[in-house]
């Protein structure tokens, strides 16, 4: 990730979360996210998945939100995990976020 300029990576697709962690869940309207940093792994899950997520080996932290929609959007927790997952690098922003359209094979605007 460092070579690509990312401090953290948020994974939302259920099959990819399961592949990377072994955490299998049924996707609903309640988002689940895996946040990977430099030597750090966190799951952001709804309260209904708390015990299940805590049983997954190799996950350093389980961040729980209580309902969706609630007073705080679950993606705010993902944002918080991304910004605290790795130490601050001198002279660089703490978090870099990238958004890729569905089916994209490279970053938008990159040279082909």
SERO-4910 file (N, C-alpha, C, O; in steps of 0.05 Angstrom, whole numbers):
BEGIN
 pado doro    nc1    nc2    nc3   cac1   cac2   cac3    cc1    cc2    cc3    oc1    oc2    oc3
  Unk    A     16    -24      0      0      0      0     17     25      0     10     45    -13
  Unk    A     39     24     14     56     48     15     67     55    -12     69     79    -19
  Unk    A     74     35    -28     84     40    -55     63     54    -72     69     70    -90
  Unk    A     37     49    -67     15     62    -82      8     88    -70     -9    103    -81
  Unk    A     20     96    -47     14    121    -34    -10    121    -15    -20    142     -8
  Unk    A    -19     97     -7    -42     95     11    -33     89     39    -14     74     43
  Unk    A    -46    101     58    -40     95     86    -58     73     97    -51     58    115
  Unk    A    -82     70     85   -101     50     94   -119     43     70   -121     58     51
  Unk    A   -132     20     72   -150     11     51   -176      1     65   -175    -14     84
  Unk    A   -198     10     55   -224      2     65   -237    -17     44   -239    -10     20
  Unk    A   -245    -41     53   -256    -61     36   -285    -66     44   -290    -71     68
  Unk    A   -304    -64     25   -332    -67     32   -345    -91     20   -365   -101     31
  Unk    A   -335   -101     -2   -348   -123    -16   -347   -149      1   -325   -157      9
  Unk    A   -370   -161      8   -370   -183     27   -352   -206     20   -339   -218     38
  Unk    A   -350   -214     -6   -333   -236    -13   -303   -229     -8   -288   -247     -1
  Unk    A   -296   -204    -13   -268   -196     -8   -262   -195     22   -240   -202     31
  Unk    A   -281   -185     38   -278   -185     67   -274   -213     77   -257   -218     93
  Unk    A   -291   -232     67   -289   -260     75   -262   -272     67   -250   -286     82
  Unk    A   -253   -266     43   -228   -277     33   -204   -267     50   -186   -283     56
  Unk    A   -204   -242     57   -182   -230     71   -182   -237    101   -160   -237    113
  Unk    A   -205   -242    112   -207   -246    142   -219   -272    150   -213   -282    173
  Unk    A   -235   -285    134   -251   -308    143   -277   -299    155   -292   -317    165
  Unk    A   -283   -274    156   -309   -263    167   -330   -264    145   -330   -248    127
  Unk    A   -348   -284    148   -371   -287    129   -395   -275    142   -402   -280    165
  Unk    A   -410   -259    126   -435   -247    136   -454   -244    113   -446   -244     89
  Unk    A   -479   -241    119   -500   -237     99   -502   -207     95   -509   -192    114
  Unk    A   -497   -197     71   -499   -168     66   -528   -159     69   -547   -171     58
  Unk    A   -532   -137     83   -558   -125     87   -554    -95     82   -534    -86     70
  Unk    A   -574    -79     90   -571    -50     88   -551    -39    108   -543    -16    106
  Unk    A   -542    -56    126   -522    -47    146   -494    -53    135   -486    -76    132
  Unk    A   -478    -32    130   -452    -36    119   -432    -50    138   -433    -46    162
  Unk    A   -415    -66    126   -392    -78    140   -368    -70    124   -367    -71    100
  Unk    A   -347    -62    139   -322    -54    125   -298    -66    140   -297    -69    164
  Unk    A   -278    -73    124   -252    -82    134   -233    -60    128   -231    -50    105
  Unk    A   -218    -51    148   -198    -30    145   -171    -42    150   -165    -53    171
  Unk    A   -154    -40    129   -127    -51    131   -107    -28    131   -108    -10    113
  Unk    A    -89    -27    150    -68     -7    151    -42    -22    152    -40    -46    147
  Unk    A    -21     -7    158      6    -19    159      7    -37    184     12    -27    206
  Unk    A      3    -63    180      4    -82    203    -21    -80    221    -19    -87    244
  Unk    A    -43    -71    210    -67    -66    226    -91    -75    211    -94    -71    187
  Unk    A   -110    -88    225   -135    -98    213   -158    -92    232   -158   -100    255
  Unk    A   -178    -78    221   -202    -72    237   -227    -78    221   -228    -75    197
  Unk    A   -248    -87    235   -274    -91    223   -293    -70    235   -294    -66    259
  Unk    A   -309    -58    218   -330    -40    226   -356    -55    220   -362    -60    197
  Unk    A   -372    -61    241   -395    -78    237   -419    -68    253   -416    -52    272
  Unk    A   -443    -76    245   -467    -69    261   -467    -86    287   -454   -107    288
  Unk    A   -481    -76    307   -482    -90    332   -490   -119    330   -481   -136    345
  Unk    A   -507   -125    311   -517   -153    307   -494   -172    300   -497   -196    304
  Unk    A   -472   -162    289   -449   -178    281   -426   -177    301   -405   -189    296
  Unk    A   -429   -163    324   -408   -158    342   -394   -184    352   -369   -187    348
  Unk    A   -408   -203    363   -396   -227    374   -383   -243    352   -361   -254    356
  Unk    A   -396   -245    329   -385   -260    306   -358   -247    297   -339   -262    293
  Unk    A   -357   -221    295   -333   -207    286   -311   -210    307   -287   -212    299
  Unk    A   -317   -209    332   -297   -212    353   -284   -240    353   -263   -243    365
  Unk    A   -297   -259    342   -286   -286    342   -267   -291    318   -255   -313    317
  Unk    A   -264   -272    301   -247   -275    277   -217   -271    286   -211   -249    295
  Unk    A   -200   -291    282   -172   -287    289   -158   -268    270   -165   -266    246
  Unk    A   -139   -253    281   -124   -234    264   -136   -207    262   -123   -189    250
  Unk    A   -159   -202    272   -172   -176    272   -163   -161    297   -169   -171    319
  Unk    A   -150   -138    294   -140   -123    317   -162   -108    332   -160   -104    356
  Unk    A   -182    -99    318   -203    -83    330   -230    -88    316   -231    -90    292
  Unk    A   -251    -89    332   -278    -90    321   -292    -64    330   -295    -59    354
  Unk    A   -300    -48    311   -314    -23    316   -343    -27    310   -350    -35    288
  Unk    A   -360    -23    330   -389    -29    327   -406     -4    326   -401     15    340
  Unk    A   -425     -4    307   -445     17    307   -471      4    313   -475    -20    308
  Unk    A   -490     19    325   -514      6    336   -537      4    317   -553    -15    320
  Unk    A   -541     21    299   -563     19    280   -557     36    256   -543     56    257
  Unk    A   -569     28    234   -566     43    209   -594     47    197   -608     27    194
  Unk    A   -602     71    190   -587     95    196   -591    103    225   -612     97    237
  Unk    A   -571    114    236   -571    123    264   -562    151    267   -564    167    248
  Unk    A   -553    159    291   -544    186    295   -518    192    281   -512    215    273
  Unk    A   -501    171    277   -476    174    263   -475    153    240   -480    130    245
  Unk    A   -469    162    216   -468    144    194   -444    125    198   -422    134    206
  Unk    A   -448     99    192   -426     79    196   -400     86    181   -379     79    190
  Unk    A   -403    100    159   -378    106    143   -361    127    158   -337    129    152
  Unk    A   -372    141    177   -356    159    194   -337    142    211   -315    150    216
  Unk    A   -346    119    220   -329    101    235   -307     90    217   -284     87    226
  Unk    A   -314     83    192   -293     74    174   -273     96    169   -249     90    169
  Unk    A   -282    120    166   -264    143    162   -246    145    186   -222    150    183
  Unk    A   -257    142    210   -241    144    235   -220    122    236   -197    127    245
  Unk    A   -227     98    228   -208     75    228   -186     81    208   -163     75    214
  Unk    A   -193     91    185   -172     97    165   -153    118    174   -129    117    169
  Unk    A   -163    138    189   -145    160    197   -128    153    221   -109    167    227
  Unk    A   -135    132    236   -119    124    259   -106     97    256    -94     87    275
  Unk    A   -108     85    232    -97     58    229    -67     58    227    -54     37    232
  Unk    A    -55     79    218    -26     80    215    -14    105    226    -28    125    229
  Unk    A     11    105    234     23    129    245     25    151    224     26    145    200
  Unk    A     25    175    233     27    198    214     54    198    201     75    194    214
  Unk    A     54    202    175     79    204    160     87    233    158     70    250    152
  Unk    A    112    239    163    121    266    162    117    278    134    124    266    114
  Unk    A    104    302    133    100    316    108     79    305     90     76    315     67
  Unk    A     63    286     99     41    275     83     15    276     98     15    275    123
  Unk    A     -7    278     84    -33    276     97    -36    249    111    -23    229    103
  Unk    A    -52    248    131    -55    223    146    -70    202    131    -64    178    134
  Unk    A    -90    210    116   -107    190    102   -110    198     73   -114    221     66
  Unk    A   -107    178     56   -113    182     28   -136    164     21   -136    141     27
  Unk    A   -156    175      8   -179    160      0   -181    159    -30   -175    179    -43
  Unk    A   -188    137    -41   -192    135    -70   -219    122    -75   -227    103    -61
  Unk    A   -233    131    -95   -259    120   -103   -256    110   -131   -248    125   -149
  Unk    A   -263     85   -135   -262     73   -162   -290     66   -170   -305     54   -154
  Unk    A   -298     72   -195   -324     63   -205   -326     33   -205   -305     19   -208
  Unk    A   -349     22   -203   -353     -7   -203   -342    -18   -230   -348     -7   -251
  Unk    A   -326    -39   -228   -315    -52   -251   -289    -39   -261   -277    -48   -281
  Unk    A   -280    -18   -248   -255     -4   -257   -231    -22   -252   -230    -37   -232
  Unk    A   -212    -22   -271   -188    -37   -268   -164    -20   -260   -143    -31   -254
  Unk    A   -168      6   -261   -146     25   -254   -159     51   -244   -183     55   -247
  Unk    A   -142     67   -231   -152     92   -220   -162    110   -242   -150    112   -264
  Unk    A   -185    124   -238   -195    143   -258   -174    164   -264   -161    174   -246
  Unk    A   -170    170   -290   -151    191   -298   -123    181   -300   -105    197   -308
  Unk    A   -117    155   -294    -90    146   -296    -83    140   -325   -101    134   -341
  Unk    A    -58    141   -331    -49    136   -359    -52    106   -365    -47     89   -348
  Unk    A    -60    100   -390    -62     72   -397    -40     64   -416    -38     41   -424
***
